[in-house]
Amino acid sequence: MTDEKTNTETRVAFQGERGAFSEDAARQLLGESVETLACRTFDEMFGAVASGDAACAVAPIENSLAGSVHKNYDLLMEHNLTIIGETNVRIAHNLIALPGVTLAEIRSAHSHPVALAQCEKFFRSHPQIEAAPAYDTAGSVKEVIERGDRRQAAIAGANAAEVYGAEIVARNIEDNPQNFTRFLLLASPDRAGAIKPAGSSERKTSIVFRVANQPGSLFRALAVFSLRDIDMTKIESRPIEGRPWEYSFYLDVAGDRQEPRLERALAHLGEMTESIRVLGSYWKSNT
């Protein structure tokens, strides 16, 4: 697998405004010159790929501190999209304001609630600044510039400041530097083969399955991987709509679905589950 990024004509949808961390993820996967399509919601983003308005989408699936993005797990079940790549983005939060504004002038900082929660130490040390929830990190920068109020700032990534002509007043204000978000690159099955994202030399596979609500059913299902020494790197459960207290299980495992060992494990899993779907085999993140 090469790290060369060549998809200059691939249009990729992302949730948020220009300059969002999701747009950073798109460029890590597909190159700096990739065309991007900003979507207000995750539903709109998935819909853009389904309708053909975008060739693919980059979706945040988990954060190293905040955990899984449950909405996108549910949307993976609703749409027939294939995972074709992944990347990890370092989430560095910055206080961003109008050009020339100083820290002493700022009285409110606007951003997504998750971003605000990840900067609690900053707010404790600057009690004069109020945390103001907004729908998007980069969108907050856009709104601060549009309002033109020197007392208002936003918390977002460095690229958002560049996109909207703002200035970074304070850098890296997040509580924990080990803050990363994992993004999945998604495409319709008929277009997946034409998109070549960057990645490492290792493959991984994501699946979703359901088992009968009986004692030991999940244990037996997972045993098909442990018996073959296949590394399970993540498991996530999501409620099944219309079936209270029953769950679908999302699983990431090392290897490609066409490798004989994993192929046999998936066939074995299919014999003991109500349903199974391979969401994709793809190159692991190289970041």
Rosetta silent file (secondary structure, phi, psi, omega in degrees, C-alpha in Angstrom):
SEQUENCE: MTDEKTNTETRVAFQGERGAFSEDAARQLLGESVETLACRTFDEMFGAVASGDAACAVAPIENSLAGSVHKNYDLLMEHNLTIIGETNVRIAHNLIALPGVTLAEIRSAHSHPVALAQCEKFFRSHPQIEAAPAYDTAGSVKEVIERGDRRQAAIAGANAAEVYGAEIVARNIEDNPQNFTRFLLLASPDRAGAIKPAGSSERKTSIVFRVANQPGSLFRALAVFSLRDIDMTKIESRPIEGRPWEYSFYLDVAGDRQEPRLERALAHLGEMTESIRVLGSYWKSNT
SCORE:     score description
SCORE:     0.000 S_00000001
   1 L     0.000  132.946  179.751    0.000    0.000    0.000 S_00000001
   2 L   -97.816  151.936  176.121    1.351    3.414   -0.918 S_00000001
   3 L   -88.791   -1.082 -179.183    0.953    6.602    1.062 S_00000001
   4 L   -61.065  135.103 -177.401    0.702    8.602   -2.159 S_00000001
   5 L  -108.468  112.400 -168.995   -2.422   10.754   -2.187 S_00000001
   6 L  -124.333   -0.947 -171.334   -3.821   11.026   -5.690 S_00000001
   7 L   -85.756   65.858 -177.187   -7.591   11.520   -5.472 S_00000001
   8 L   -73.728  -18.775 -177.950   -7.758   15.139   -6.573 S_00000001
   9 L  -104.282    7.360  179.434  -11.113   14.631   -8.331 S_00000001
  10 L   -87.032  124.204  177.791  -12.876   12.775   -5.507 S_00000001
  11 E   -93.276  122.710 -175.131  -15.585   14.825   -3.808 S_00000001
  12 E  -118.384  130.134  178.474  -15.838   13.914   -0.145 S_00000001
  13 E   -87.727  147.377  175.130  -18.666   14.948    2.184 S_00000001
  14 E  -146.750  157.086  178.619  -18.080   15.842    5.821 S_00000001
  15 E   -90.396  131.271  178.954  -20.188   17.136    8.702 S_00000001
  16 L   121.523 -172.992  177.802  -19.496   20.689    9.770 S_00000001
  17 L   -97.691  166.631  175.822  -18.253   23.904    8.240 S_00000001
  18 L   -52.793  137.668 -178.492  -15.071   24.488    6.245 S_00000001
  19 L    92.909    0.263 -179.790  -12.039   24.144    8.494 S_00000001
  20 L   -70.114  160.400  176.406  -13.579   21.402   10.650 S_00000001
  21 H   -60.250  -31.485  177.782  -11.476   18.517   11.970 S_00000001
  22 H   -63.151  -35.511  176.980  -13.476   16.272    9.618 S_00000001
  23 H   -69.083  -36.077  173.706  -12.127   18.255    6.663 S_00000001
  24 H   -58.383  -42.682  179.637   -8.623   17.742    8.054 S_00000001
  25 H   -62.478  -41.422  178.956   -9.364   13.993    8.059 S_00000001
  26 H   -60.119  -40.771 -178.959  -10.511   14.119    4.438 S_00000001
  27 H   -73.083  -33.880  174.954   -7.253   15.740    3.389 S_00000001
  28 H   -62.031  -38.220 -176.431   -5.162   13.246    5.368 S_00000001
  29 H   -81.033  -37.681 -167.768   -6.913   10.420    3.542 S_00000001
  30 H  -124.173    1.887  175.005   -7.267   11.851    0.037 S_00000001
  31 L   104.115  156.565 -175.557   -4.787   14.687   -0.330 S_00000001
  32 L   -64.625  -27.775 -175.201   -4.658   18.441    0.092 S_00000001
  33 L   -93.216    7.148 -178.431   -6.347   19.148   -3.250 S_00000001
  34 L   -64.255  144.097  176.554   -9.392   16.954   -2.656 S_00000001
  35 E   -82.879  132.881 -178.038  -12.775   18.626   -3.209 S_00000001
  36 E  -116.951  153.835  178.288  -14.901   18.719   -0.052 S_00000001
  37 E  -126.824  112.022 -179.044  -18.623   19.135    0.548 S_00000001
  38 E   -78.850  132.380  179.261  -19.684   20.622    3.892 S_00000001
  39 E  -124.662  142.528 -176.439  -22.888   19.149    5.391 S_00000001
  40 L   -72.912  -35.254 -176.119  -24.744   20.469    8.422 S_00000001
  41 L  -127.582  164.141  175.169  -25.703   17.046    9.843 S_00000001
  42 H   -65.943  -36.998  177.561  -24.475   13.465    9.725 S_00000001
  43 H   -60.179  -43.331  179.154  -27.756   12.455    8.043 S_00000001
  44 H   -64.181  -37.603 -179.853  -27.122   15.008    5.302 S_00000001
  45 H   -64.760  -48.507  177.396  -23.552   13.726    4.914 S_00000001
  46 H   -62.326  -39.960  179.812  -24.617   10.094    4.476 S_00000001
  47 H   -63.628  -32.163  179.723  -27.385   11.226    2.148 S_00000001
  48 H   -64.075  -35.890  177.274  -24.902   13.082   -0.066 S_00000001
  49 H   -74.014  -42.254 -179.900  -23.099    9.815   -0.797 S_00000001
  50 H   -61.554  -35.412 -177.803  -26.341    7.887   -1.300 S_00000001
  51 H   -85.768  -11.439 -177.583  -27.593   10.494   -3.801 S_00000001
  52 L    89.787    2.735  176.497  -24.302   10.751   -5.669 S_00000001
  53 L   -66.886  -24.183  175.697  -23.647   14.373   -4.658 S_00000001
  54 L  -134.521  148.492  178.986  -20.391   13.111   -3.142 S_00000001
  55 L   -76.585  -27.005 -177.213  -18.235   10.126   -4.050 S_00000001
  56 E  -159.126  175.428  179.092  -17.495    9.358   -0.412 S_00000001
  57 E  -141.527  150.320  175.478  -17.816   10.700    3.122 S_00000001
  58 E  -113.104  119.878 -171.599  -15.526   10.966    6.117 S_00000001
  59 E  -121.005  125.190  173.275  -17.327   10.152    9.365 S_00000001
  60 E   -67.140  133.895 -176.766  -16.005   10.448   12.928 S_00000001
  61 E  -119.329  -25.692  175.233  -16.622    7.150   14.689 S_00000001
  62 E  -162.704  150.187  176.036  -14.827    7.484   18.029 S_00000001
  63 E  -116.106  141.886 -175.441  -12.799    9.883   20.122 S_00000001
  64 L   -65.327  -18.603  179.164  -10.039    8.708   22.447 S_00000001
  65 L  -110.247  -43.756 -174.548  -11.558   10.715   25.315 S_00000001
  66 L   -87.139  -14.700  178.569  -15.273   11.153   24.570 S_00000001
  67 E    92.534 -158.200 -171.862  -15.878    7.634   23.224 S_00000001
  68 E   -77.732  151.463  173.798  -17.970    6.447   20.294 S_00000001
  69 L   -95.177   90.863 -170.684  -20.100    8.575   17.966 S_00000001
  70 H   -61.432  -34.626  179.986  -23.259    6.493   18.294 S_00000001
  71 H   -56.396  -40.967 -177.192  -25.174    8.371   15.613 S_00000001
  72 H   -75.633  -28.561  171.504  -22.724    7.248   12.955 S_00000001
  73 H   -62.353  -43.052 -179.846  -22.846    3.620   14.077 S_00000001
  74 H   -65.814  -38.932  179.533  -26.616    3.765   13.582 S_00000001
  75 H   -68.424  -29.572  174.697  -26.253    5.426   10.164 S_00000001
  76 H   -60.908  -35.540  178.062  -23.863    2.670    9.070 S_00000001
  77 H   -72.952  -32.901 -175.699  -26.736    0.235    9.581 S_00000001
  78 H   -77.780  -27.257 -174.364  -29.219    2.421    7.700 S_00000001
  79 L  -115.398  147.731  179.166  -27.088    2.969    4.595 S_00000001
  80 L   -90.613   67.983  178.253  -25.425    0.539    2.237 S_00000001
  81 L  -113.131  154.357 -178.162  -21.981    2.108    2.368 S_00000001
  82 E  -111.467  138.037  174.414  -18.596    0.398    2.554 S_00000001
  83 E   -79.341  123.449 -177.827  -15.683    1.387    4.782 S_00000001
  84 E  -119.410   -1.087  178.788  -12.666    1.916    2.530 S_00000001
  85 E  -177.071  169.772  176.704  -10.216    3.671    4.849 S_00000001
  86 E  -150.611  157.752  173.279   -9.582    5.271    8.213 S_00000001
  87 E  -152.217  155.333  177.070   -7.416    7.945    9.745 S_00000001
  88 E  -111.918  128.712 -178.459   -6.732    9.353   13.204 S_00000001
  89 E  -111.981  127.625  174.313   -6.705   13.115   13.676 S_00000001
  90 E   -70.804  124.358 -177.987   -4.999   14.801   16.619 S_00000001
  91 L   -95.423  100.706  177.899   -7.565   17.154   18.159 S_00000001
  92 L  -109.025  114.999 -177.676   -5.758   20.336   19.164 S_00000001
  93 L   -90.259  139.940 -179.730   -8.145   23.043   20.375 S_00000001
  94 E  -130.942  145.226  173.303   -7.324   26.722   19.929 S_00000001
  95 E   -86.053  121.282 -171.058   -8.963   29.931   21.138 S_00000001
  96 E  -124.870  136.066 -176.706   -9.713   31.893   17.963 S_00000001
  97 E  -144.820 -177.940  175.743  -10.973   35.471   17.621 S_00000001
  98 L   -60.193  150.024  178.174  -11.092   38.492   15.322 S_00000001
  99 L   -55.150  133.054  177.359   -7.685   39.739   14.146 S_00000001
 100 L    88.799   -7.876 -179.461   -5.973   41.852   16.786 S_00000001
 101 L   -73.774  139.770  177.002   -8.132   40.712   19.715 S_00000001
 102 L  -102.207  162.729  179.884   -6.286   39.973   22.961 S_00000001
 103 H   -59.239  -35.900 -177.346   -7.122   37.354   25.568 S_00000001
 104 H   -65.518  -23.452 -178.551   -8.088   40.066   28.055 S_00000001
 105 H   -80.953  -22.060 -168.998  -10.888   41.303   25.764 S_00000001
 106 L   -79.038  134.155  179.477  -12.648   37.948   25.388 S_00000001
 107 L  -120.897  -12.871  177.299  -15.757   37.223   27.465 S_00000001
 108 E  -147.742  144.989  177.783  -17.232   34.161   25.712 S_00000001
 109 E  -125.159  121.542 -173.882  -15.866   31.161   23.813 S_00000001
 110 E  -104.299  138.253  176.492  -18.215   29.349   21.435 S_00000001
 111 E  -174.843  176.578  175.301  -17.819   25.754   20.255 S_00000001
 112 L   -62.925  143.864 -178.273  -19.338   22.285   20.123 S_00000001
 113 H   -54.598  -35.738  178.934  -20.199   21.013   23.637 S_00000001
 114 H   -64.838  -42.049  179.442  -17.666   18.162   23.368 S_00000001
 115 H   -65.019  -41.639  178.313  -14.884   20.620   22.533 S_00000001
 116 H   -61.150  -41.738 -179.373  -15.883   22.882   25.422 S_00000001
 117 H   -65.495  -26.409 -179.818  -15.848   19.922   27.812 S_00000001
 118 L   -84.719    3.165  179.893  -12.327   19.054   26.678 S_00000001
 119 L  -125.271   32.543 -175.595  -11.083   22.527   27.680 S_00000001
 120 H   -61.521  -38.213 -179.505  -12.321   22.687   31.276 S_00000001
 121 H   -63.002  -37.533  178.329   -8.916   23.600   32.711 S_00000001
 122 H   -62.613  -45.083 -179.014   -8.714   26.602   30.405 S_00000001
 123 H   -68.119  -34.228  177.705  -12.118   27.883   31.553 S_00000001
 124 H   -66.282  -36.215 -179.097  -11.222   27.349   35.212 S_00000001
 125 H   -83.432   -9.196  177.704   -8.063   29.394   34.790 S_00000001
 126 L  -132.110   68.951 -174.351   -9.954   32.123   32.850 S_00000001
 127 L   -62.381  -16.429  178.924  -13.216   32.540   34.793 S_00000001
 128 L   -74.661  -11.881 -178.365  -14.040   35.755   32.928 S_00000001
 129 L  -101.840  122.788 -179.967  -14.634   33.681   29.752 S_00000001
 130 E   -90.988  136.439  175.558  -18.000   31.931   29.488 S_00000001
 131 E   -79.793  124.117 -175.662  -18.321   28.612   27.619 S_00000001
 132 E  -120.854  108.685 -178.258  -21.038   29.004   24.957 S_00000001
 133 E   -63.735  143.315  176.646  -22.292   25.806   23.236 S_00000001
 134 L  -143.276  173.409 -173.242  -22.677   25.813   19.441 S_00000001
 135 L   -81.962  -17.629 -172.341  -23.378   23.183   16.800 S_00000001
 136 L  -155.076  147.558  179.333  -19.887   23.026   15.281 S_00000001
 137 H   -69.289  -59.805 -179.409  -16.286   23.939   16.089 S_00000001
 138 H   -63.787  -35.123  177.470  -15.310   25.501   12.762 S_00000001
 139 H   -61.274  -30.349  177.571  -18.818   26.928   12.398 S_00000001
 140 H   -66.155  -38.400  177.202  -18.249   28.830   15.631 S_00000001
 141 H   -64.333  -45.102  178.347  -15.239   30.557   14.101 S_00000001
 142 H   -56.548  -44.446 -177.859  -17.293   31.494   11.046 S_00000001
 143 H   -69.578  -37.808  177.797  -20.023   32.991   13.264 S_00000001
 144 H   -61.303  -42.413  178.790  -17.560   34.917   15.435 S_00000001
 145 H   -66.048  -41.893 -179.380  -16.106   36.545   12.318 S_00000001
 146 H   -65.403  -37.762 -178.638  -19.564   37.316   10.935 S_00000001
 147 H   -74.511  -31.738  176.338  -20.737   38.918   14.206 S_00000001
 148 L    70.189   23.150 -178.719  -17.607   41.040   14.527 S_00000001
 149 L   -94.442  117.394 -176.572  -17.786   41.224   18.322 S_00000001
 150 L   -67.368  -15.622  179.736  -14.316   41.520   19.876 S_00000001
 151 L   -83.271  -10.722 -176.245  -15.643   40.035   23.122 S_00000001
 152 E  -106.145  142.607  176.027  -16.490   36.730   21.435 S_00000001
 153 E  -136.057  176.546  177.939  -14.125   33.921   20.481 S_00000001
 154 E  -134.703  159.713  174.734  -14.403   30.331   19.300 S_00000001
 155 E  -115.870  121.234 -175.555  -12.641   27.079   20.067 S_00000001
 156 E  -164.215 -177.387  177.465  -11.625   25.079   16.998 S_00000001
 157 L   -76.758  163.300 -176.261   -8.734   23.682   15.006 S_00000001
 158 H   -62.213  -34.068 -178.650   -5.996   25.854   13.519 S_00000001
 159 H   -63.377  -31.178  179.535   -7.278   25.402    9.962 S_00000001
 160 H   -63.612  -37.748  178.038  -10.567   27.092   10.859 S_00000001
 161 H   -62.503  -41.086 -179.681   -8.685   30.278   11.760 S_00000001
 162 H   -67.991  -42.282 -177.353   -6.978   30.257    8.367 S_00000001
 163 H   -61.310  -41.075 -172.547  -10.195   29.545    6.432 S_00000001
 164 H  -103.621    9.704  176.449  -12.136   32.437    7.990 S_00000001
 165 L    68.782   32.466  178.849   -9.354   34.996    8.359 S_00000001
 166 L  -100.125 -179.629  179.345   -9.306   34.828   12.148 S_00000001
 167 E  -127.590  145.555  176.768   -6.381   34.725   14.569 S_00000001
 168 E   -84.210  120.815 -179.853   -5.354   32.204   17.197 S_00000001
 169 E   -89.345  -38.439  178.688   -5.224   33.879   20.607 S_00000001
 170 E  -143.083  130.834 -176.733   -4.226   30.771   22.605 S_00000001
 171 L   -99.498  152.329  171.787   -3.002   27.448   21.221 S_00000001
 172 L    50.482   57.985 -177.343   -3.488   23.892   22.469 S_00000001
 173 L   -93.116    5.882  178.390   -5.915   24.719   25.268 S_00000001
 174 L   -67.805  150.466 -178.711   -7.299   21.157   25.485 S_00000001
 175 L   -66.012  -40.596 -172.006   -7.002   19.404   28.860 S_00000001
 176 L  -123.769  120.298  179.978   -5.419   16.234   27.505 S_00000001
 177 L   -70.353  -17.128  177.703   -2.932   16.166   24.603 S_00000001
 178 L   -85.752   58.329 -175.896   -3.772   12.494   23.972 S_00000001
 179 L  -116.156  107.330 -177.969   -6.948   13.570   22.197 S_00000001
 180 E  -130.957  147.565  172.191   -7.548   11.834   18.879 S_00000001
 181 E  -118.661  132.923  176.725  -10.595   11.173   16.728 S_00000001
 182 E   -92.764  129.243  179.581  -10.817    8.172   14.444 S_00000001
 183 E  -115.951  142.410  174.560  -12.538    8.822   11.111 S_00000001
 184 E  -105.578  140.467  173.091  -13.895    6.297    8.614 S_00000001
 185 E   -98.638  123.115 -172.470  -13.926    6.879    4.863 S_00000001
 186 E  -119.445  141.643  177.595  -17.210    5.581    3.408 S_00000001
 187 E  -146.543  160.895  173.875  -18.301    5.014   -0.189 S_00000001
 188 L   -70.399  147.990 -175.525  -21.044    3.217   -2.081 S_00000001
 189 H   -55.542  -34.405 -176.671  -19.967   -0.328   -3.066 S_00000001
 190 H   -75.579  -14.148 -179.848  -19.979    0.464   -6.787 S_00000001
 191 H  -112.202   -7.679 -173.275  -17.554    3.373   -6.363 S_00000001
 192 H   -59.492  -40.093 -175.426  -15.357    2.018   -3.563 S_00000001
 193 L   -66.895  -20.945 -177.068  -12.756    0.431   -5.838 S_00000001
 194 L   -86.678   -8.558 -176.429  -11.961    3.699   -7.609 S_00000001
 195 L  -104.931  126.057 -174.630  -11.003    5.557   -4.410 S_00000001
 196 L  -119.348   84.830 -179.797   -7.483    5.007   -3.084 S_00000001
 197 L   -74.563  159.052  173.894   -7.040    6.524    0.383 S_00000001
 198 L   -68.916  154.292  178.814   -3.723    6.742    2.201 S_00000001
 199 L  -176.210 -178.747  179.396   -3.071    4.077    4.811 S_00000001
 200 L   -88.870 -169.858  179.268   -0.579    1.728    6.393 S_00000001
 201 L   -91.745    2.353 -178.217    0.535   -1.703    5.185 S_00000001
 202 L  -107.293  145.667 -178.751   -1.864   -3.484    7.570 S_00000001
 203 E  -106.713  154.232  172.960   -5.478   -4.405    6.888 S_00000001
 204 E  -143.444  162.291 -176.593   -8.469   -4.523    9.217 S_00000001
 205 E  -133.162  138.302  176.630  -12.108   -5.517    8.842 S_00000001
 206 E  -114.945  136.322  179.674  -15.278   -4.123   10.412 S_00000001
 207 E  -136.088  163.760  170.793  -18.472   -6.161   10.784 S_00000001
 208 E  -134.880  137.377 -178.774  -21.865   -5.891   12.462 S_00000001
 209 E  -146.667  163.383  175.476  -23.876   -8.896   13.641 S_00000001
 210 E  -127.566  141.380  177.251  -26.835   -9.934   15.768 S_00000001
 211 L  -122.489  160.185  177.356  -27.152  -12.995   17.949 S_00000001
 212 L   -62.480  146.276 -179.408  -30.138  -14.609   19.630 S_00000001
 213 L   -80.137   71.928 -176.676  -30.950  -13.204   23.062 S_00000001
 214 L  -135.242  152.215  179.502  -29.820  -16.368   24.842 S_00000001
 215 L   -56.499  131.198  174.751  -27.182  -17.145   27.489 S_00000001
 216 L    82.938   -3.198 -174.762  -23.706  -17.577   25.999 S_00000001
 217 H   -66.374  -40.503  179.118  -24.642  -16.521   22.464 S_00000001
 218 H   -70.101  -40.202  178.007  -22.233  -13.556   22.353 S_00000001
 219 H   -57.643  -46.911 -179.628  -19.435  -15.576   23.966 S_00000001
 220 H   -64.984  -36.827  179.778  -19.760  -18.299   21.341 S_00000001
 221 H   -64.612  -45.474 -178.732  -19.858  -15.724   18.538 S_00000001
 222 H   -70.551  -23.675 -179.505  -16.656  -14.013   19.642 S_00000001
 223 H   -62.861  -23.969 -179.640  -14.937  -17.363   20.149 S_00000001
 224 H   -63.267  -24.464  178.280  -14.697  -17.847   16.375 S_00000001
 225 H   -89.254  -44.501 -178.535  -12.001  -15.165   16.379 S_00000001
 226 H   -64.817  -35.325  178.712  -10.130  -16.096   19.554 S_00000001
 227 L   -63.349  -23.213 -178.794   -9.933  -19.764   18.458 S_00000001
 228 L  -108.132   13.178  179.179   -8.088  -18.599   15.345 S_00000001
 229 L    55.902   39.662  176.338   -5.871  -16.055   17.141 S_00000001
 230 L   -94.976  125.481 -176.497   -7.511  -13.134   15.310 S_00000001
 231 L   -72.835  123.257  173.588   -7.050   -9.854   17.143 S_00000001
 232 E   -96.771  115.375 -171.600  -10.323   -8.101   18.010 S_00000001
 233 E   -95.665  -17.947  178.232   -9.496   -4.399   18.287 S_00000001
 234 E  -162.867  143.223  171.465  -12.913   -2.944   19.167 S_00000001
 235 E  -135.357  137.722 -177.928  -16.443   -4.024   20.044 S_00000001
 236 E  -138.886  134.361  176.712  -19.454   -1.726   20.277 S_00000001
 237 E  -107.961  143.299  176.736  -23.092   -2.553   21.027 S_00000001
 238 E  -135.142  139.487 -179.033  -26.081   -0.586   19.744 S_00000001
 239 E   -61.312  145.218  175.296  -29.786   -1.132   20.573 S_00000001
 240 E   -90.289  121.416 -178.093  -31.953   -2.846   17.952 S_00000001
 241 L   -61.415  130.324  179.220  -34.916   -0.639   17.093 S_00000001
 242 L    85.475   -0.961  179.651  -38.199   -2.313   18.022 S_00000001
 243 E  -133.000   80.040 -175.186  -36.506   -4.968   20.160 S_00000001
 244 E   -54.467  135.725  176.284  -35.941   -3.526   23.662 S_00000001
 245 E    68.434   20.055  170.920  -32.811   -4.761   25.469 S_00000001
 246 E  -119.401  153.204 -167.154  -31.465   -6.508   22.376 S_00000001
 247 E  -138.793  150.889  164.255  -28.376   -5.306   20.553 S_00000001
 248 E   -94.511  148.680 -178.440  -26.345   -5.319   17.370 S_00000001
 249 E  -119.563  124.503  176.225  -22.608   -5.736   17.850 S_00000001
 250 E   -97.973  134.955 -175.121  -20.004   -3.876   15.826 S_00000001
 251 E  -137.323  133.159  170.803  -16.589   -5.493   15.743 S_00000001
 252 E  -107.227  131.681  178.970  -13.202   -4.480   14.332 S_00000001
 253 E  -132.155  154.949  177.690  -10.698   -7.276   13.743 S_00000001
 254 E   -74.820  140.990  175.717   -7.199   -7.438   12.321 S_00000001
 255 L   109.633  170.203  179.378   -6.847   -8.763    8.784 S_00000001
 256 L  -102.005  145.689 -176.912   -8.648   -8.758    5.448 S_00000001
 257 L   -61.686  -21.093 -179.144  -11.909  -10.606    4.857 S_00000001
 258 L   -89.001   -6.985  174.614  -10.289  -12.523    1.968 S_00000001
 259 L   -68.635  133.926 -174.286   -7.519  -13.955    4.137 S_00000001
 260 H   -52.053  -42.370 -177.600   -8.319  -17.677    4.637 S_00000001
 261 H   -63.854  -46.190 -179.929   -8.207  -17.515    8.443 S_00000001
 262 H   -72.702  -34.818  177.486  -10.580  -14.556    8.677 S_00000001
 263 H   -59.802  -42.442  178.742  -12.744  -15.902    5.866 S_00000001
 264 H   -67.915  -38.594  179.541  -13.279  -19.125    7.846 S_00000001
 265 H   -63.572  -41.903  179.990  -14.001  -17.163   11.035 S_00000001
 266 H   -67.730  -37.905  176.833  -16.674  -15.075    9.299 S_00000001
 267 H   -64.272  -41.489  177.878  -18.260  -18.182    7.782 S_00000001
 268 H   -63.601  -42.902  178.718  -18.312  -19.795   11.222 S_00000001
 269 H   -61.027  -39.498  179.721  -19.823  -16.628   12.719 S_00000001
 270 H   -61.008  -25.923 -178.961  -22.543  -16.673   10.077 S_00000001
 271 H   -75.215  -18.574 -173.820  -23.633  -20.126   11.274 S_00000001
 272 L  -122.298   12.182 -179.883  -24.437  -18.903   14.791 S_00000001
 273 L  -119.181  158.331  174.927  -25.817  -15.395   14.267 S_00000001
 274 L   -71.857  -35.961  178.491  -29.183  -14.013   13.209 S_00000001
 275 E  -157.664  153.403  176.780  -27.464  -11.695   10.732 S_00000001
 276 E  -147.918  139.706  178.012  -23.972  -10.598    9.778 S_00000001
 277 E  -139.588  128.292  174.113  -22.733   -7.826    7.497 S_00000001
 278 E   -84.726  117.050 -177.666  -19.164   -7.009    6.576 S_00000001
 279 E   -81.390  -18.593  176.836  -18.904   -3.229    6.625 S_00000001
 280 E   154.469  150.544  167.432  -15.534   -3.238    4.903 S_00000001
 281 E  -114.307  132.823 -169.545  -11.919   -4.384    4.778 S_00000001
 282 E  -157.209  166.948  178.720   -9.475   -1.494    4.516 S_00000001
 283 E   -74.854  134.449  176.618   -5.990   -0.224    5.263 S_00000001
 284 L   -63.716  157.450  177.851   -5.386    0.774    8.872 S_00000001
 285 L   -61.479  141.722  175.209   -4.589    4.373    9.640 S_00000001
 286 L   -98.919   13.598  177.670   -0.953    5.359    9.226 S_00000001
 287 L  -119.550    0.000    0.000   -1.334    8.142   11.797 S_00000001
